[in-house]
Every structure is written in C-alpha cells, then in structure tokens.
Amino acid sequence: MKQLTIISGKGGTGKTTLVAAFASLAENCIMADCDVDAPDLHIILKPEVKEKEIFTGSKIASKDDSKCNECGKCEEFCRFDAIKNLKIQSSKCEGCGLCVYICPKNAINLENRETGYLYTSETRFGPLVHAELNMGEGASGKLVSFVRGKATTLAENLHKDLIIVDGSPGIGCPVIASITGIDMALIVTEPTISGLHDFYRILKVTRHFNVFPTLCINKHDINLENSKKIEEYCSNNNIPILGKIPYDEDIIKAMLERKNVIEYSPDGKASTEIKKIWKRINYLL
C-alpha cells in the first residue's frame, strides 16, 4: 500500500481540485482529507457518512465546588486568565494543569475536551476519511494523525493499494503530520510571487523529513516568467515536475456543480494534463 500526499505552501493553489480529480482516475484507493482546520474535499465528493467519532485532542479544567475552600490560588496563578471569581472560563482554559497542581484541596481535575469529529464516509469514488476541528481549537496535527491512522487501518482491512491524502496548506504542524512516513509528496504551486516563496518553504519541510518531493505547476500560463523560474529551480535541484496545468475555467464550472474537472470536462485542457500527471505518479510510485 502506497501513500501519496498533495500539499502546497499556501492555500488556493488547487490542491483539493487535484485530489478530487485523482479520485476519479485512481483504482482501489482511499481518500483522506487532512485539512482539518478548513476541510472542503467533501464539497466535491458529496460523501455519505457511515461512522462519526468524537475527537478529544486536549484537556480542560473542571472544579468541584464542594471541595473548594476559596483560597483563590488557582485564579491568582492562572496565566491565561481562565479563572474569574473562582469560576473556570472554558473558552480561555488551555488545559495546562497548573491549577490542578497548586490546588490544596484537590478540587480541580483535568477532563478530556471535545475538540472535533472524525468521519468515515463512502463516496462515488470510494471510501473517504475526513475530519473537522471545532472552531478555535488546537491539536490540528494530532487530529491529522488520527485521520491518517484511521485511513491506513481502513485501507488494510479493505485491501486498498493507495491512500491519497489532501494535506493542509502551509508548513505547520498539520502539514508535518500529513507527510511523515509517506511514499511521495506532490507539491502544487502557482507562478505568483507568494506561490514561489511558499514553494521554497514547503520544499525545505519535505527534505527535512526525507520525503520524496515532486511538483505540479497549476495555472502555469498566467505568468510564464515565474513558471520558468520554478522550472529552472527544479531542474537545478533534481525535483521532478510532473505537469503544468493551464488555466481552465472548466475547473470553476465543475466546482459549481460539485464535480471534479475530469467528470465535467474529460477532454478539456486541464483534464488532459491532469491525466498525464496521474500516469507519471503511478510510474514513480
């Protein structure tokens, strides 16, 4: 079983568009949406949820007022100002545990905090594992690991050959959790100033974790000069460029109908290039 993760140094490069397209081209695969802060793969794939699990990625303080002697130490030492008038403000509590440590009456305990949900669903292209973090919650990297673990177990049970992971944008903790231990990363970039900058950053992350990087330039024809810079950099650093997708309004029209571009326009400009990219991915894997 192989694992392919599609990542980008910034948002809006077309990462999810590619994953949705690959889903219709792949055989015997599972999809995993690891952009848990702002998941959107389900918008195109229209999954039917089969299983929903609560994710508890952090802790929150809870106080037993019957044991409290109102000494005020918890309120005095809480550096997050999460305790006011001896009442715990759940929206501010970081679950650090200091109040538990200093309470002389053992009136405070840490409890699991419901921080998000994990879904196992079925789509027209096969199984999808996806998740959603509650607003304002941390532990996104932990939830990504939870998603990947669930996807791996499901793939093994169903005898799937491939897991296609829609990674988070950027270079932070959820991205690291999305690429560790995978077989290949496909970096999606665009020929803009911010696209160039963030492509260099995400490339450093893949190299740090010994992940094999490949590249796809999306909307390559909107700035041919910047596209050439990316190509020259990849040529000098032995990074395979698997394809250059032209700007194609069919992608937007497909999304409006909640379809991937292969379904909407199988012989269009973007679809033709994406099919070539998929053949190259299969060869390298």
ABEGO torsion letter per residue (X at the ends): XBBBBBBBABBGAGAAAAAAAAAAABBGBBBBBABAABBAAAAAAGBBBABBBBBBABBBBBBBAAABAGAGAAAAABAAGABBGGBBBAAABAGAGAAAAABAAGABBBBBBBAEBBBBBBBAAEBBBBBBBBBGBBGAAAAAAAAAAAAAAAAAAAGBABBBBBBBBEABAAAAAAABGBABBBBBBBBBAAAAAAAAAAAAAAAAAGBBBBBBBBGAAABAAAAAAAAAAAAAAGBBBAEBBBBBAAAAAAAAAGBBAAAABAABAAAAAAAAAAAAAAAAX
